[in-house]
């Protein structure tokens, strides 16, 4: 388990991280969200022991990240922002070097390197110098070095930055697979990534935690939670909207860009789909499409971080 207790960090007069408290258990994939300058990367650097807190503590499976740094860091795989590496090395030589630094010896080095190369589909660039690789391949090399020693904790700062859609899918599948028996912390500004790989999301703003819950719990705070999207083929929209607004559980009805696409917003705690279906049947409307929206994480993110600011 990771335990973060009363974590603070000052840079001169700047109070970058302000009293964070949270725990992360094995099997959790924590999405760490926040606007630029919120303190995400600073917090991650303190978790992995690269930056000392001004106050508070971080414990990695019982090892203090500062007082027992070596023991704690042996349990961590870390992908920093930008995926720094030794650019004059070939991919295979760099991974061999990292494996040896991580304490692997003999045949265990080659076995770990082969597994990391395969996991990140790096076989075709294995002998290329890292400086010749595209941004996407460099990111995959960074991920390979993070997992090479099979750590209990993975801390990944923007893991899919620079990857094409196929590569993003591959990395997300990898993260989901690793999360079965590991702790994974993912810092990202790509909100779709939270839904794709995370079972917990934490939003930080101005150095403080302003929201913490599952992606579904955060989406439920959206004005569009349980909103019903409706496209009618042959009904007069000007007549439809007042009827929809009069239904129990309906807060409002939005029309999308003067089209026949309507969004029926639910009152808090209500689910108006059944009432809408009954009205459609009664009126004999022909429906081209109807579906219920879970909510919009980007709306929640903007609202929460805006309030914090």
Beta strands, then each sheet from edge to edge (+ up, - down):
strand 1: 2-11
strand 2: 14-24
strand 3: 29-33
strand 4: 55-60
strand 5: 63-64
strand 6: 76-79
strand 7: 153-157
strand 8: 183-187
strand 9: 200-205
strand 10: 208-213
strand 11: 228-232
strand 12: 250-255
strand 13: 261-266
strand 14: 287-292
sheet 1: 2+ 1- 4+ 5-
sheet 2: 6+ 7+ 8+ 3+ 9+ 10-
sheet 3: 12+ 13- 11+ 14-
end
